[in-house]
Amino acid sequence: MDNKRLLTIYFMDGSDMSINFPEQGGNPLLLAKRVQEAIEANQIAIEVDEKLYVIPTNNIKYMHASPLPDELPETVIRGGSLRN
């Protein structure tokens, strides 16, 4: 089973950043809690190539993560699909 994950961050200025990383492991409910805490902290912190990026969420238009985690915060609307 492939444990690679992809996070693409789309910034307000039109640029984007794609990051590959291994599955973070641990309890899926703990991961959902971490996602919620990151949202509430108004920043995302990511270690990439031995560098720390701290990105204020007010600079982020949206993020795309795949594959979908098994557990998500309760506030996430599930089962959606994009329409043109």
Residue pairs with C-beta under 8 A, 6 or more apart in sequence:
3 22
3 23
4 20
4 21
4 22
4 23
5 20
5 21
5 22
5 23
5 24
5 65
5 66
5 67
6 18
6 19
6 20
6 64
6 65
6 66
7 18
7 19
7 21
7 46
7 63
7 64
7 65
8 16
8 17
8 18
8 19
8 63
8 64
8 65
9 16
9 17
9 18
9 19
9 44
9 55
9 60
9 63
10 16
10 60
10 61
10 62
10 63
10 64
11 17
11 59
11 60
11 61
12 58
12 59
12 60
12 61
13 59
19 46
19 48
21 46
21 48
24 31
28 69
28 70
28 71
29 71
31 69
31 71
32 69
32 71
32 72
32 73
33 73
35 69
35 72
35 73
36 73
36 75
38 44
38 45
39 57
39 73
42 56
42 57
42 58
43 54
43 55
43 56
43 57
44 53
44 54
44 55
44 57
44 60
44 63
45 52
45 53
45 54
45 55
46 52
46 53
46 55
47 53
72 78
